[in-house]
Amino acid sequence: MSFDTMSLASDLPFLGPRSGPSSMELKQLSRRPKHHVSPTLGELLQFVGDANSSPNAGHGVSDPLHASPFVLSFNSLTYSVKVSRKTAVPNSLEGGKVEMSNTKVLLDDISGEAREGEIMAVLGASGSGKSTLIDALANRIARGSLKGTVTLNGDILESKLLKVISAYVMQDDLLFPMLTIEETLMFSAEFRLPRTLSKSKKKARVQALIDQLGLRNAAKTIIGDEGHRGVSGGERRRVSIGTDIIHDPIVLFLDEPTSGLDSTSAYMVVKVLQRIAQSGSIVIMSIHQPSYRLMSLLDKLIFLSRGQMVFSDIPSKLPDFFAEFGNPIPENDDRTEFTLDFIRELEMSDLGTKRLVEFNKSWAARNKNHDTRSVPEAKLSLKDAISASISRGKLVSGATNIDSNLSSSVPTFANSFWVEVLVIAKRSMLNSWRSPELYAIRLGAIIVTGTILATMFRKLDNSPRGIQERIGFFAFAMSTMFYTCAEAIPVFLQERYIFMRETAYNAYRRSSYVVSHSIMAIPSLIFLSFVFACITFWAVGLAGGTMGFFTFLLFIFASFWVGSSFVTFLSGVVTHVMLGYTVVVAVLAYFLLFSGFFISRDRIPAYWLWFHYLSLVKYPYQGVLQNEFDDPTECFVRGTQIFDNSPLGAIPDAMKLKLLKSMSQALGVPLTSSTCLTTGADILKRQGVTDISKWGCFWITITLGFLFRILFYFALLVGSKNKRR
């Protein structure tokens, strides 16, 4: 049966209008009851594939505030960091400034609660601790640094469980610029929605979400960046929210979602958040200074001042709060502006906000017993609440039942390892296809370099001079493979923060990303290797025929593989493009220096020999030399050619024959103009490349490539924790 996403979207208030919210729609939405209950994702998906089904037919949409109420409580949250400052302190011995370590309190005994179906907004001036509080609630502060407790329905939230049932929207919009809105949300659905859902249901969820976010008119538009025109700032922000709510999280954290937006775009974003809350979620966000219209959408406010709470209640209580404090809000003043300005004045005074903080504590104690929003059903345990939520379809994580161990019963990841690998590879291919500039430049560099080498070293002979030129060709060719791999640095650094955002809340495994990244690199490396080998092998006149060509091709690929893996590992360690390039160029220069080209292995000082075996250039360079000179029937120096690389090379041939005859008599060995004096084995021995066999060099190179991929994984594991210390 067919499923009309558009009609479903227009019928259900949660999904919004077909073509984006108009001013009339916004007015109508504003008149709706404050806690209008919307269907969850699970309930919507029950009707996918049945155009005749009604959302209320057969399955009544139960009130989430009574069926599975969630209450996120936080108690006595305290967080401080050490700040080193140079302070002028009298010092009888040296005088001057002494560096002292001061402790800065970012959160000071913050308590409160956020309820399902509501938006809790954290306000304050810059540096007041808004983002820090959001991070503390979202478990983005390292264990041990944060004091206090965060519970959901009375149970302390484990990090593993929180990642599954929550989402965090960062302040910056971290999206792939060359993907459309629809593609971005579809990839998010493939990552976050469970494998039990069919492709059609995932597509239906994406289409419903596009309508919910008011993005129908821009669904086919790319996100865009500085070089490509795309969606507007407000649309980009809504897409960022959409990628994190695709799996219908129970708790949604947002760090200043309206920052940088005009008033209309900001209103539309918060209106979307209100719909999300009404569908049965807890929405907690920080906001700098909301307008009057935005205040009408917020259910609870927390004002912070230098890490301390100065107000925590519903917005309508602000006038009564300040009236009791002795500083009533003027009738025509904006309440938010007045509050922020008043807090700022207190911060600049001698006494600070201490009196206001103490008054807020007494205010909260007096009003706690008069909280009309408390309902008996809110006493549900976390296990029962999540179980009820799953039965309604709110938590689409693949879990079908809940046992006593919540963390083990709720799957950590929505999909299997190989499904994640395929989806990441698909997205990577699409991004590469739409931005081919980097690969085209790399291919161009290989073609230009190969052409220059083919013309510079064209048809080398087997003379002593030809031998030296062949060795020089191999050294330059192998090092070229490594330097052209440097393009991997900006590629990952552009994706780094997207990767951190996606893996922070278990969109996919880090190992899936590493494996997919490695697999996607192989086809392009094979093609580049084939192009370079075809341009240079026959033009230079290398030995070995067809078999020699394919062996040369394998070593070119191995060089690309280990070089790409090494640069990829560095991109996981460094965080700046220019720093990455500097490190790559320096390290690869050292690898070339110790490869055995400039100085043979037996001439390298013993205290540097370890670096010779660490050199990534050594093994492919040694392998292609053995491929070129391992033919026992090939002779490279005959008779008088022995004088070619010496001052005697300029004397007449007749004189060379006489010298050769004299040498024959002195050595007691017959030497003629056709006597082979230097074989390939002699050249290899002279170059010091006989310690490891040809295929040994190949497999060592390939293995080093895999080693750096593994190190890349550990770099991501350690470097992408995304938590404050």
N, C-alpha and C positions, 0 to 999 in steps of 0.2 A: 504493500500500500504506500501511497505517497504521503509525504508530510510537508505541509506548508508552513515553513518557519515564519514567514511574514505574518500570516493570519494569527498564528500562535502568539507572536510578539505583540501584535496590536491588541489581542484579547487580554493578555496578562499584564497587569500594572507593573510587575517586576521587570519586564523586558523593555518597556519604553515604546515610543512610537517608531514607525517604520523609517522615517526620514529625518530623525533627529528632533530634539525638543524645541518647540517654538515658544514664543512668549506666552501664548494662550495656554499651552500645555503646562508651562511652569507655574502659571497662576492656579490652574486647576489642581496641580500636584500639591501646591502650598496649602490648598483648602482641605486636603485629605486628612483624616485622623492621624495624629502624630505617630501612632504605632500600628499603622495598617500592616496586616500580615501578608507577606508575599510567598508564593510557592518556592520551594527549594529546587536546586538542580536535579536532585534525585526524583522529585515529583514531576518535574517537567519531562524528564527522560522516560517516564513511564508511558507517556503518550506519543513518543516518537514512533512514527510508522503507522499511526492510527489517526487519520484525519478526522474521523467522526467522533473521536473521544473528546470529552470535555474535561478540563482540569479538575472539576468538582464531581465528575461522574464516577461512581464506584469507590473512589478513595477521597474521603473528605480531607481537606487541607486543615490540619490541626493547628492550633495556635502555638507557635514555638515558645512563647513566654510561659506556657503551661505544660506543654508536652515534654520539652527538654530544655528547661531554662539553664543558662550558663551564667555564672558570676565569677569574674576575674578579680581577685582581691590581692592587694599588695600592702604589706605592713612593715613600717620602719625601714624603708629602703635608704641605705646610706652608702655613698661611694665617694672616695677621695683619691687623688693622684698626687704624686710627688713632683714638684716643679723646682728645678734648679735655677737660682737667681744669684747674680753677682751683687752683693750688698756692701756698701761702705761700712766697714767695721774697724775700729781702732786696733792697730796691730803694732805692738812695740818693737817687734823684730823687723818686719818688712814693710808694714804700712800698706796703704792702698786698699783694693777691693778683695774680698774673700768670697768664694762661691759657697753659698749655703743652700741646703735642701729644705724647701718649704712644702707644706702639705696644703693642697687646695681642695676644699670640699665642693663637689659638684652636685651631690644629692645629700640632703640632711634630714633624715627621719621623715620620709614621705610615705603617707598611708592613704588608702582609698580603695574604691572598687568600681569596676565597669561591668555593665549588665548587657545581656543579650537584647538585641533590638534597639540599642541606643548608640549614639555617637558621643564619645568622650573626647573633648578637645583640651590639649595642654597649651597654655598661652604664657607669654612672658617676653621680655626684651631679649635681644641677642646676648647669649652667655648666661641666661637664667637657668639653663638645665633642661630645656624642653626635649631636645634630641637625646640627651643622656637618659632621661626618664623613659622615653620610648625604647631605647636600647636595653635598658634594665628589664623592662617588662617583656621584651622580645628575646631575652636570653642572649643578648649580644655583648654582654660584659663577662669576662672570664670568671669562672667559678673561684671563689675565694676573695676576689676583689670587691664584690658586692655583698653588703651585709643586709639582712632582712629576708623576708619571704615573699614569694609570689605563688598564689594558689588559684586553682580553678575548681569551683564548687568544693572548696575546703581541702582538696588534695594538692600537694606540691607538684608542680609540673616538671616532669623529666624532660631534658633537652630533646631526646629522641622523639617523644610524643608531641612536643610543642612544634617541632619542625613539620610534622605530618598534618596537624590540625590548624596551623596558622600560616600566615603569609606576611611578608614585610615589603612595603613599597618604599624604595629609597627616594631621597630628594631629587637626585639626578635621574633623568630618563635614559636608561641604559638599554638601547635597542639596536638591532642591526639595520643600518640605514637603507639598504637595498631591498629589504623585504616589504611587502605591502602590509597594511593593517590586518587584513584577513589571513595572510600567510603567517604573520607573527603570532596571532592568536591560535592558529591551527597548530603550529609547532608547539606552542605552550600546552595545548590540549593533548597532543600526542605524548608529551613528556609527563604531564601531571594526572591525566585521567587514566583509570586502570585498563588493563588489557581486556577485561571482561566486557567493556563497552565496544560496540561495533563502530566501524568507520563512519557510518551514516549518523549515529547518535553523537559522535564527537563533532561532526560537521554541523549538526543541528545545534549543539551547545554553542559552537562558535558563532553561528548566525544569530542565535538568541542573544548572546553576549554583545555582539556588535550593535544590535538594536537597544539593548539595555544601556550601553555606553553612549548612545546617540551618535554612532559613527557610520551609519549606513551610507551616507553620501560620499564618504572618503574611504570606503572599505577596500577599493582597488588601488588606492594611492600608496606609493612607497613612503616609508617613514622620512627619508631624506636626511641630509647633513649639510655641511657648509658648501659642498660642491654639487649637491643634487637637491633640487627643490622638492619638498615633500609636504607633510601635513603641518598644521599650525601647532603652536605651543600647547594650547588647551587639548587638542586632539591627541598630541603625543603623550600628554600626562594621563589621559584616559586610557590610552593603549597600555601604558606602564601599569596602571591599576588592573587592567583587564588580564594581562599576562599572569598576575599573581592571584586573581580571584577565579580563574577558570575552573579550579577544582573545588570551588565553593567552600572556602575555609571557615572554620568556626570563629577564629580570632584573626582580625586584620589590623596590622600596625602600619601607619603611614607617617613619614617624616616630611612635614610641610608640603602636602600635596598641592597646595594652591600657590606656592612660591613662584613668582615671575609671571603669573597669569593676570589678565584683565578681570574686572569684576564679573562679567557675564560668564567667562570660561571658568572662573573659580566657583561661581554658583552652580554651574552644571556639574562640575567635578564633585562637589559636596552633595549635590542632589543624588548623584549616582551612589555615593557612599551611604546616603540615607536609605536608598532602596536595598543596598547590600545588608545593612543592619536590620531592616525590616524583614528580610528573608530568614532571619535567625542567626545573625552573626554579632559578635562584639567588635565594634570599630573604635580604635584608639588612634588619634592623630595629633601631631603638633601643628600649630598654626601661629603665624606671627601676629597678625592683626586683622581679624575677620570684620567684614562689613556688617551693616545692620541686617541685611538679607541673610547672610550666612549664619548669623546668630540665631535666626528663627529655625534653622535646621539642626542646631546642636542641642543635645540632651543634657550634657553635664560639662562643666568647665572646671579646669584646674589652673590657677594662676601661680606661677613660680617667680621667685626673686632670689637670685644667687643661690640656687639649690634648695631653697626653703619654700614650703607651701604657704601662700597667703590667702588663698580662697579655694574652696572645693564644694561646689553645690550646683544646682540647676541655674540656668541663666536668669530666670525670673526673680531669683533671690538676691541678685546683686544690689538693687536699690535698698532693700531692707538691711542687707549686711552693712553697707556703708552708712546708712542712717543710724544704725545702732552703734557703729564705731565712732560716730560724731562728725563724719564728713559726708553728708548726703550728696548724691549725684544730682546736679542741676537738671531741671526738667527737660531742657532742650539739648542736653549734651548726649553724645554717643556713649553708651555705658562702657564699651570696651576701651575706647580712647581715654575716657576719664580714669578707668582703673589702671591702665598701663602708665598714664602720665602721673597719677598719684603715687604709684609704686616707685616710679623713677625718681620723684621728688624725695620720697622717704629714703631711698638708697643713697642720695646725695647728702642727706642730713647727718648730723652727728650720731643720733640714736639708731639710724637705719630702719629696717622693717621689723625689728624685734617685737614692738608692741602689736603690730598688725598680725604677725605670726602667732603670738599668744592669743590674740582675740579670735583668730580663725579656729584655734584648737577648742576654745570654750564654745564658740558658735557651733562647731561640728558636734561637740558633745551634747549640746542642748537640742539640736535638731535630729540627732540620730534616732531617738525614740519616736519621732513624728514623721519618719520616712514612709509616705503612703505607697511607694513603689514596691515595698517588701511584700512578697507573696509566700505562702507556705510551701508551694511547690519548688521554690528556689532552694529548698533543703536537699534536693536530689544529689546523690553522690556523683562523682565524676564518671564512674563506671556506668551507672544507670543513665546519666544524661547523654553520654556518648552513644550508648547502646540505643537509646530512643532516637537520637539524631541519625544514626546509621539506618535504623528501620524506616525513617522518613525519607532517607536518601540525601540528607544534608551533607554528610561526610562521605564523599565518593572516593574512597581510598582502596576499595577492594575488600575491606573487612566485612564479614558477614555476621560475626559474633564477637562478643567481648568477654574475655575471661578475667580472672583476678589480676593478671599481669597485663596492664593496658599497653605497655610499650611493645610487648611481643605479639599481641593480638592484632594491632594495627600495623599494616605493612609499612616498612620504612620507605620503599620506593614503589611507585605505581606500576612500573613495568619491569620486565626482565632485562638482564644485562645486554643481550643481543638486540632487543628491540630499541633500547636507548642508543646503541651503537649505530643502528640503521637510521634512526631519526636524526641524530647529530650529523651523520654523513650526508644525508639528504639535504639538510639545511646548509651545510658547508658547500656542497656542490652548487646549490642555488645561489649562494652569495658569491662564489667564485665566478659563476657564469655571468652574473650581472656586473661584476667589477673585475674584468680580466686584465686590468692595467699592470698589476704587479707581475702576473705570470708572463704577460706579453713582454715586459721589460726584461725579465729574467731569460726568456727564450731568445730575445734579441741579443742579450749579452753573450749567451752561449754561441749563437750563430756568428756574431762578430768576432769573438775570441777564437772560435774554431777556424774561421776563414783566415784570420791573420796568421795563426799557427800553421795552417795548411800551405799558405803562400810563403811564409818565412822559412819553413823547414821542408820545402817541396823536394821530393824524390832524393832523400838522403842516401848516400852510398855507404859501403862498409869499410871505408878508410878510417884511419885513426881520428881524423877530424870529424868524419861522419858519426863515429861512435860517441864523441864528446857532444855533438849536436843532438843526437838522439837522447842522451841522458838529460840534457838541458830541456828538451821538449817534454819529456815525461815529468820532470820536476815542476815545470810551469803548468802543464796540463792538470796534474793532480791538485796543485794548490788552487787553480782556478775553480775547480769543483767546490772547494770549501768556501771560497769568498762569495760565490754566487748564491750560497745558501743563506746569506745574511738577511735576505728578504723575509725570512720567517720571524724575525724580531718584531717588526711593526704589526704583522698579521696577528700574532697572539696578544700583543700588548693592547691592540684595539678591542680584542674580545675579553681581555682579562677581567674587567669589572662586570661584564655580562655573565661570564662564567661564575664569578664569585656570588653574584645575586642568585643565579639559578641553582647552584649547588648548596647555598646556605640553607635553603628550605627543601632540599631533597627532590629537585626536579629530575635529576639523574645522578649517577655515580661519577666520581672523578675518574675512576678506572675506565668507564665507558667513553668518556671524553678523550682520554689518552689513546685508547685503542682505535677509536674512530679517526682521530687526528693522524695517527700513524698509517692506518690503512689508506686514508685519502691522499697521503703524500706519495705513496708508491707509484701509481700510474703516471703522475706528472714527472717523477724522477726517472722512470723508465724511458719516457718519451724524450726528455732532455738528454739522457745518456745516449740514446740511439742517434739523435741528431748530431751530437758532438762526434761520436765514433764514426759515423758515415762521412762527415766532412773531413776528418783528419786522417783516418787510418790509411786509406789507399793513397791519398795525396802526399802524405809524408813518406810512404813506402815502408811501412812497418812489416815485420816478419810474421810468419805463421799462417798465411792464407786465411781461409774461411774460419778454421778453428781458432787461429790467432785473433781474428776480428771479434769473435764472440767472447773470447777470454778477455780481450781488451774492453769490450762493452760491459762485461760483468764487473770489472774493476772500476770502470767509470761510474756505474750504478752504485757500487759499494761506497765509493768516495762521496757521492751525492747523499747516500743514505746516512752515513755516519756524520757527515757535515751538517745535514739537515737536523739530525737528532741532537747533535751537540748545541747547535744554535737554538733549537726549540727548548732544550734544557736551560740555557742561559736566559731565554725570554721568560721562563718561569721563576727565575731568581731575581733578575733586575726588574725595575719598575719604570725605567725611562728609556726612550728610544735611543737618544744620543749616547747615554751611558752604555747601553747594550752594544751599539755599533763599536764604540771605543774598545770594549772588552773583547769583542769578537775579532777585530782587526789585530789587536795586540797578541792575543793567545794564538791565533792562527799563524802569525808571523813567527812566534816561538816554535810552533809545531814544525814549520818549514825549516827553520834554522837547525833543528835537531833531527830532521828526517834522514840525514845521511847523504844529502846532495852536496852541501857546502863543505862538509867534513865527514869522512867515513867513520863508521862505528868504532874501529880500532884506534882512531885518533882522538875520539872524544874523551875528555878528562873523566876519570872514574867517578868523581863527585857529581857529574852531570849525566852519567849514563842512564840513570833512572828516568830522566826526562826524555831521552831518546826512545825508550820503550813506551812512554806515555804519548808520544807524538802520534796524532791521528794520521798525519801525512806519511809516516814511515811505511805503514803496511801496504797501502795501495801502490805507493811509489816503488817499493821493493817487489811487489807482485808483478807490475807491468815490466819492470826491468828483467825479471826472470822469464816472463812470457816472450820477451824480445830476444834474449840471449841464451835460452836454454837448449837450442838446437845443437847437438854435438857435432853435426856435419858441417856447420857453418864456420867459416874462417874470417876473421876481421882484420888481421895484419899478416901480410905475406912479404917475405924477403926484404927488399929495400924500403918497404913502407914503415919499417921500424924507425927510420930516421925522420919521418915526416913531421913529428911534433917536437923536433929539436933544431938547433942552429944548423945541423948538417943537412937539413931538408932542402937547402937551397943549392947544394953542390950538384954537379952533373951526375947523371945516372951511372956513367962508367966508373966514376970515382966511388959511388955507393956500392957497386958490385965488388970493387977491389976491397973496400972496407969490410964488406960482408964475408969475402973469402978469407981475409985476415982473421976475422972473428971466428970463422969456422975452424981454422987451423989452431987458434988459441984455445978454443973450447973443446976441440976434438969431436965436434958434431958437424955433420955436413949441412951447410946452409946455402940455399940457392934462392933465386928470385921468386920461386914458386913455393918455397917452404912456408908452412903455416906456423907463425910465431905466436899468435894470440887467438885463442878460441873464446867462445862466449863464456865458458866457465872461468877463464882467466879474468875477464872483465867483471863478472859478478864477484869474484874473490877480491879483486882490487877495490871494488866499490863497497865491500863489506856487507853484502846482502845475502849471505849464504846461511845465516843462522836459523832462518825459518823458511819452509818450503813455500812455493807459489800459492797452493791452495790453503795452506795454513794461514798465509797473509790474508787471503780472501775471507775465510771464516772468522778470523780475529776482527777484521774490519766490520763485518756484518754483526758480530756479537757486540762490539763496542756500540754500534748503533742502537741495538736493543737495550744495552745498559743505560745509555743516556735517556732513552724513552722511559725506563723505569725510574731513573733519577728525576725526570720531569714530573712523573706521578708523585713522588715524595715531595718535590718542591711545591706542587699544588696542594698536597695534603697539609703541609706545614704552613705555607704562605697564604692560604685562602680561608683561614679560620674566621676572619672578618669579625673578630671580637675585640673589645677594649680590654686592656690589661688592668 
